Amino acid sequence: MKITLNGEPHTVEENTSIAGLLGELNIPLAKVAVERNLAIVPRSTFDTMILTPDDRIEIVRFIGGG
């Protein structure tokens, strides 16, 4: 199934959740924000939010620094 991930075409298996996508990309859930089709996805729904064809996903990682 095709989605757009951070502006680039990306293919995922059907029934992939946001958490599954992050796991596939080796991105820890703790320091990340996800937007799906211009709406912020609550972290509490990462496991249950299933991707659909043509979803536009933006992933932002938080980086500490000083």
Secondary structure, 3 states (H helix, E strand, C coil): CEEEECCEEEECCCCCEHHHHHHHCCCCCCCEEEEECCEECCHHHCCCCECCCCCEEEEEECCCCC
